[in-house]
Amino acid sequence: MSDTDRPDERPAPAPNAVSSSDEVTIRRAPKFGVFILGGAVLGFIATLIVVSATMNIDRGDQQETASFGSLVGYFSLWGVTIGGFVGAIVAVVLDRVFARRAARLTAERVEVELPPETVEGEIEDHGDATDRGDRTQ
C-alpha cells in the first residue's frame, strides 16, 4: 500500500492568516430613546397623581366646568414634555459619566483565508442539465 492510498495521513494545507492590531474604546452607552420615553411615561403618571390629588380642592367662587379627563389631557401635555426633557438630560449625564469610564484596549484582528477544499480526482460541476431542473426523461 502506498502513501497515496491513505489520504487521511496527508498534511492539510495551512490557511493564510493576516493579523492587524487596532486600538478600540469599550464603554457603555445609554439608549436615549428609552430614557426619553421613560421620562415621558413618568411625567404622565405624575400628571395623573397631581390632577387626582387636586381635583376635590375647594376653589371658592369658581364654577367647576372641567372634567377629570379634560384636566388630565391638558396637564399631561406639560407633564409628558417635561418628563421627556428630564429623561433626555439624565441620558446625557449618564453618557458623559460612561465616557469618562471608557477603557482603551488593543484588539487584534485576524483574517483567515481558507484554501479551497478539493479532493484529488474530484469531478467539478460544469452546469449540467441535471442541475438546472429541466431534466428530460
Order of alpha helices (4+ residues) and beta strands (2+ residues): beta-alpha-alpha-beta-alpha
